[in-house]
Amino acid sequence: MSDGVVLVGLSGSGKSTIGRSLARVLGRPFVDTDELIAREGPGEGDAGARLRSLGEATFRAAETRAIGQAVAVGGAVVATGGGALDDPLNRWRLWEHGDVVWLDAPDAALLERVAGDPVKRPLLETDPVEAMAILRVQREPFYRAADVTVDATPPAARVVRGLAPQLSRERPRGARPRRLLDARVPRHHPMGGQTARVVFGRGMARQVTSELVRDLEGNPVWIVDRIVASLAASSDSRTLQLRGGERSKRTSTLERLIAWMADLQVERSDPLVAIGGGTISDLAGLAAALYARGMPWVAVPTTWLAASDAALGGKVAIDLAGAKNMVGAFWPPSGVIADVEVLRSLPPRHARNGLAEAIKAALIADPKLWQLIESRGREAMRGGEAARYAIIERAARVKLAIVQRDPFETGERRVLNLGHTVGHALEVVTGYRLAHGQAVVLGLLAAARLAAGRDGDRELGPRLGELVSGLGFATSQSADRSAVLRALTGDKKRKAGKQRWILPMAVGQVVEVDDITDRELDAALRGIGISA
């Protein structure tokens, strides 16, 4: 942890002006990443002009290089470009540099300043009022993760006078808890709170969980996977330890959980905190939906899979003997707290489960995530925390965006089933001995083969196979073909007797079909080693 200062905020918030003055008062160097970009390589003009001339992708690459240069200046006050924070790796490096300050002001004040500034902002050139409102919604989850929030409406000198004493204090040595994303998202449910808090970061799980539980009021109960029991804030009678894993997602365990809360006389307003992987959040979330007809709950995922996918979105369920997630509800949590430090002890096979869901998210909607996994997936598997965090966050943002547009899976949200049609069938026929991530990867490979036969990218299947094998996944599985076909008929995504399939036509592009022929399915299953 450096002793620098990072200024973030929307256009017009005064990052450059306040940053220069603050650096003089603190006796620190000042670095403006927009100025670094403007000086880089061929071409002339400010950062806005270079964004127009270079295009978004090239400009963002230059922005990443500028951030690297800026944080290398020890103790510097760094003024950042507005779009830099969208990249979680950029944010990780900036937050490591020191105290992060959000310079905030009403949109009207920001637009008035921008209008009088000779530096043009390309993102605000058409309908500035609407564009500023959209940018605020997109970027506030990053800004809320700042250490300090300052009203940037007054003159710069006054802002600096109030801010400098807060930044000149002694800092604790070593790493400290960091929130890197702090979002407020709609819950999309007629009962309970209207918004949920979603926090991603490093080393902050205990602190943020305590904050969230306090805000929810009530007397919390804790459902904890016994292998991470030390993360619970309480070890008293209001904590129940369970064994994680698919075999716990049964009616018997659900009944035990609900009866335990009834014996404690848990009230409807008491929050349930679920600490564990995806099976724990599925089970606890369904119990929360059923107990007293709906109690608030908070998910603290402790696996990569849960952090990037399973704990998000509010679909909670248990399994039947022949069908996964067949009994469930839509009951969104009141909060999700995902801490990358909690994942340090994950064995590689559990890390791969989460990485499989990230690959799925990339194929659905995020080519940048695909590139990140290709370039840094192995590093993330080896424990590289920055790479791991970035992959998890980007995958989670794909899911959150889709869920917000289709909270009850009436349309677009079905794309999140990519790879799960065959994947769930394989889990069922192997008695859930096959890891979920491995099953999903096999399902992705089968879906890519189906897509290639329907004018999809023919190179995607080989690219996907090379990627997943390099990350330690198997690309084939021995299984009884007839048993797999029987499991497919029990899939909950069928409609009017027809199986719905999500096919990856290219990285970031999927389609839904319901007319896959037996011949096509047979070829896809043979492609992953399953034949008659």
N, C-alpha and C positions, 0 to 999 in steps of 0.2 A: 504494500500500500504506500503510494507516494504521498507527498505533502502538497500536491498541486491543487488547483481549483479549475473546475470545468463549468462553463456557463452554457445553458441550454435554453431554448425558447423559440417561439414563432418569429417570423420576420417582423421587424419593427420593434422587437422587445429591447433592443439596445445592447446586444451582446458585445459588439465591437467597441462602442463608446464606453460603456460601463467597464468592460474588461480592461481597456487601456488605463483608465483612471484607477481601477482597483489594483492593478499590477503596480502602479506607482506608489500607492498608499502602503501596500504590503511589501514593497521592495522585491518584487518578483519579475521574471521575464514575462512578456506577453506574446502569445502566438494566436493568430487568427487563421483557422484552417481555410477559409475562403481566399485569403490572401496567398496562402501557399499554393492553392489550386490555380489561381490566376497567374502565378509565376511559372507554373510547370509546363515544360515542353513547348511545341510550336503553337502559334496563335496568340492573340492578344485579348485584353479585356478582363472585366471582373468575373467572378464565379458564375454569375447569372448568364453573361454572354457566352462563357465556355459551355454551360449546360445546353444552351441553344445550339451551339456550333458542333459540339462533340456528340450529343445525344445522351440519353439517360445512362446507359450501361457504361460507356467510356468515362463519363463524368463521375459516376459513383466509384469506379475503380480508382480514379485520381483522388477522390475524396478519402478513400481508405488509406491510400499512401500518405496523404496529408495528415491524417490522424496519427499514423505511425510516427511521423516526424514530430508532431506536436507533443505527444506524450513522452517522447525521448528527452525533452527538455525538462530536467528536474525542477520541480516546484513551480512550473509555469502556470500562469492563468491562461486558460485555453478557451477561445470563443469558437463555437462549433456552427457548422451549417445546419439548417433545419432538417434536411433529409438524411443526415449522417446517422441518426439514431435508429433508423429503420433496420439497419444491419445489426443483429445481436452481437457479432464479433466486434464491431466498432464500439458498441455500447460497453461491452466487457472491458475493453482497453481504456476507454475514457473513465469509467467508474473506478478502475484500478488506479488511475492517476491521482485521485484525491477527492475532495469534497465537490459534490455536484450541486449546482444552484440553478433552480428554475426561475427565470425572469418572466413573470406573467403580467398580463394587462388585458383589459377588455378588447375584444376584436375591433371595436370602433376606434379606440386609441391607436392600436397597431396599424390599422389601415390609414389613418390620418398621417402617421409618421412615414409609412411606406410611400404614400402619394407625394410627399415632399422630398423624397430621397432620389438623387440622380441615379443610384444603382437600381436597375430594373430586376424584378423578380418574375421569371417566366411562369411560375406556377400560379401567379396572381394576376396575370395579364387579362384574362377573360373572366368577367363577373367576379371581381375581387371579394365581394361580401360572401358569396357562396363558397368560393375557393378557400377563403380563410376559415370558414366554419368547418369545411371538410377536413382541412389540415389539422385543425384543433382536435377533432374526433379521432383522427388517425394517430396523432402524436402524443396526446395526453397520457396514454398508458406508460409511455417512456418518461415523460416529464414528471408524473406523479411519483416515480421511483427516485427522484432527486432527494438529496439530504436536506436541502433548504429550499423553501419557496418564498420568493420575494415579490412584492408589488412593484412592478417596473413602471408604473404610471408617473410617479414624480420625476423631477429632473434628475439626470444621472448623478450629479454631485450628492444629492440627498440620498439616493439609493446606495451609493458607495459608503457614505457615512454610517448608515444603518447596518450594512452588510459586513464591512471590514472587521469589526470586533468579533463577529461570529466565526470568522475564518482565521483569526490570528491566535486562537487558543492552541494548547498542546493537544496533540492527537495520540491516541493509544497506539502502541507499536504492534506490528503484525497485521494479519488480515482481520477485517471486521465484517459483520453481517452486511450484505448488500442486497437490496431489492433492485432488480434490473427491469422489471415490467410490473406495473401495478394498475390493472384495468378494472373498470366497473362495467359489467355487461348485463344486458337484460336477462331476467330469469324466464321470461315467456311462460308464465303459468298463472292462472287466475287466483291461486291460493298462495299465501306466503309473501315474502318480500318481493319487490319488483326488480331489484338488481342483485347481482352477486359480485363479489370481489375476487379477482383472479390475480395471484401474485407469483411471479417467478423470480428466482434469485439464487444467492449462495450464502449459506450459513445463517439464514434468517427464519427457519421454520418455527422454532419455539416462540420467538418474539412475535411474529405476525399471527401465528395461531392464537396466542394469548390475546392479542389486540382484537382479532375477529370474534372470538368467543365472548370477550367482554362487551363488544358492540351488540352482539345478539342477545345479551342478557340471559336470564334463565340459569339453571344449574346444569352444566354439561355432563354428558355421559360419553365414555371413550370406548371405541371398538378398535382393538389394536392387534395386528399380526404379531404373534408371540416372538418372532425373530427380531422385531424392532421395538419391543416393549419399552425400552429405555426412552423412547421419544415421547411417550405419554406424559402429560403434565401432572397426572394423578395416578397413584397406584392403589387407591382405596377401593371400596366396594362398588364405586361407579365406573370402574374400568373392567372390561371383559376382554380377555385375550383369546384369540382364535387362531387356528392354523390356516394360513393362506393356501391358495391353490384351487383349481377347478372343482375338486371333490368336495369342497366346503360350500359350493353354491348349490345347496340342496334344500328342499322344503324342511327337512329335519333341523338343519342349522338355523334357518330363518325362524322357525317356530321357537327354537331355544333362545334366540336373541330377543324376540318380541316378549316372550314370557319373562326373561330376565329383567327387561325394562319395566314390565308390569309389576313384578315383585318389588322393584325399587320405587314404585309409584312415580315414575318419570312423568312429567307434565308435558303437555303439547308444545309449550313454549321453550322447553329445554332443548338446547342444541345437541345433536349427536356428532361427535368428531370421529371420523374413520381414518385410521393411520395404517397404511399397508398398500399392497399392490392392487391391481385391477379387480381381482376377485373379492377383496375386502370392500372396496368402494362399491362394487355392484351389489353385494349382499347387504351392506349397511345402508346404502341408499334406498334399496327396496324396503328394508325394515322401517326407515324414516318415512317413506311414502305411506306405509300401511298403519303404523302405530298412531293411534289417536287421529286417524285420517289425515296425517301429514304433519311432521315436525321438521324444524330446520336442521340441516346437516352440513358438515364441512369435510371436504376431502383433503387429506395430507398424503399424497402419493409417495410411495417409497421405492417404486420401480420406474425404470425408464418408460415402460409400456403405459403405466398408469399416468405418469406425468404428461406424456405427449398425446394420449388418446383416451384411455379408459375412464379417467376421473373427470373428464370434460363432457359437457353436453347434456347431462341429465337423464340418459337412458340407463336404467338400473334393472337388474334381472337376476334370476337364478335359472339353472338348467333342469331339463327333464332328462330321463335316461337316454332317450334317443334324439334329443334336439337341444342345441345350445341356446341359452338366453330366451327360452320360449315363454317363461312366466316373468312378466316385468311391468314397468310403468315408466312414464316420463315424470321425473321428479328432480329438477335441477338443484344442485347444492347452493347454499348461500355463500360459499367460498371455496376456493381451491388454492392451496399453498404448495408450490413445487420448488423444492430446494435441491440443487444439483449436488451439494455436499452429501446429502443422505444417500446418494447412489454410489458412493465410493466403494462400498463393500460388495456391490453386486458382482456375482460371478459372471463370466463371459456369456453363458447361455441365457441368463436373464437380461443382460444388456442387449443381446441380439433380438430378444422379443420386442423391445422398444424400437430398435433400429428398423425392424421390419415395418412397423407402423409408420415410421418416418419416410421410408421408401415409398410406401403407399401414398402418403400425403403429397410427396413430391410429384408422383405420377399424376395425381388428380389435379393439382393446381399450382405447383411451385417449382419451376425449372431451376431457380436459384438454389433451392434446397437440394435438388438432384445434384447440381454441381458441387455443392458443399459436401454431400455424402461421398461423391466420387473422389474429391480431393482430400477430405479430412475424416472420412468414416473410420478408417483403420486407426487413426490417432484417437478418435473418440472411444473406440472399442478398447484401446490400451489404457484408457483412463484420462486422456487429455481433456481437462475440465472445460476449457473455453470452447473447444470444438463440440464436446458433448452438449454443453448448454445451448449453443447456437442451433444445433440440429433439433433438440427437444423443443425449443421455443418456436422455431419456424414451423415445425409439424403441428404444434398446439395451435398456432395462429391460423393455420389452414382449417383445422376442425372448428375452432371458435367462429370463424367467419361464416362457414357453411351452416353451422347450427343456428346462428343468429338470423340467417335468411330463411331457414326452413326448420324451425324448432321441433316440429312433430313428425318429421320424416314423411311428408306428403309429396315430395318431389326431389329437389336437388340433394337433400341430405342422403338419399340412397347411394350417392356416389361413394360415400364412406365405406360401403360394403365391398369395394374393390378388393379382390383377393380372398374375401371371406367366404364366398359361396363354396368353392372347393375346400378352402382352408378349414371351415367349420366341419365339413363332412369328414375330413381326414382326422380331425380331433375326435369326433364321435367314434369312428371305426377303430381308432387306436386306444379307446378308453381314456382319452386325454393324456396319454403318455407322451404323445408328440407335442413338443412345446408350441405354444400359440404362434410365436413369431416364425418358427420354421414352417408351420402349417400355412400361414399367410403368404410367405415367400413362394411356396409351391403353388398356392392359389394365384399369385401374381404372374408366375411363369405360365400357368395354364391360360390365364386370361390374355396374356400377351400373345400367345399362340393363336387364340381365337380371334383377336383383333387383327393379327397379320393376315388372316384369311379373309378379312372383310375390309381390305384397303387401308389397314393401319400401317404404321411405320414398321417395315420388315426388319429393320436393324434394331428395333427396341428389344425384342426377345433376346438376341445375342448379347446386347449391351447389359441388359438386366441380369442375364445369367453370369456374365463375367463379374459384374459388380457384387452380386450376392455370394458367389463362390469365393471371391477375394475377401469377403467379410466373415467367412467361416460357415455359411449356410450350405446345406446339401441341396442339390438341384433335382433330386429324384427321391421317391419314397416307395417302398414295397407295401402294397395294400390290396385287399380283395376288391376287384372292380365292382362286383355286384353289390358288396356292402357299401361302397362309396356311393353308388347310384341310389341305393335305398335311403342313405342319409341325406342325399340331395333332395329327395321327395319330401322329407320332413322339414326342409328349410323354411323358416318363417317368412322369407321374402317372396315366396310363390304367390301368384294372384291368378284366380280363375284357372288353376291347374298349370299355369305356365311359370317357368323359372325365370326370374329376372337376373340378368347378368350386367355387370359393369365392365366395359372393355377399355383398356388404355390404347388409344389410337396414336398417341405421341406423348412425350413428356409434357405434362401440364394439360392434357386434353383427353377426356373420357366421354364415352357414350353409354347409354342404357339400351339394352335389347332384350327381347323375350322370345326370340325365334331361333335360338341355337338348335341345330339339328343333332340327332344322335351321332351322325358321322363326324360332325365338327367336335362334339364333346369327346368322342372316342379318341380322335387324334390329339386333342389337348391333354387328355389323361395319359395317353401313351408317351407324350412328350415329357411327363414328369415321372415316368417309370411304372405307371399303373396300366396294365393290360389284362385282357381276358385270360 
